Amino acid sequence: MIEMGKKYQTRGGRAVRILCVDMRGQYPVSGAVSSSPDNEFVSEWTADGINICNAWGTHNDLVPVPTKHGGWCLVDTDAPSYATREEAERAFTTGVYAVWNPCDDRYQIVHVTWED
């Protein structure tokens, strides 16, 4: 359900300002879609964010704006890589990375960013 106060964009990446979520009818969500830095147009969506013009494809449907995160990680440059997150977690919980020696050249502290 689309909610007031949350940030949304089109699936195609255009910024959207939600104007209301309680209009009567099949398309209760109304919002201003950014078409350029100085211009917007109004569009409508279902309560689940499906665009009124879905015949044009799903690029105008609403999706939440991804939240960006960042942090610092200790990376063992000699460590193997893993095909899946589960494999990496299984390897990490064995205890081999429990001790870090800051004088050991194979370790690097790196900044990482991700979105969800």
Secondary structure as GFF3:
##gff-version 3
##sequence-region A 1 116
A	DSSP	beta_strand	8	10	.	.	.	ID=ss1
A	DSSP	beta_strand	15	20	.	.	.	ID=ss2
A	DSSP	beta_strand	29	36	.	.	.	ID=ss3
A	DSSP	beta_strand	39	45	.	.	.	ID=ss4
A	DSSP	three_ten_helix	54	56	.	.	.	ID=ss5
A	DSSP	three_ten_helix	58	60	.	.	.	ID=ss6
A	DSSP	beta_strand	62	64	.	.	.	ID=ss7
A	DSSP	beta_strand	68	76	.	.	.	ID=ss8
A	DSSP	alpha_helix	85	92	.	.	.	ID=ss9
A	DSSP	beta_strand	107	115	.	.	.	ID=ss10
###
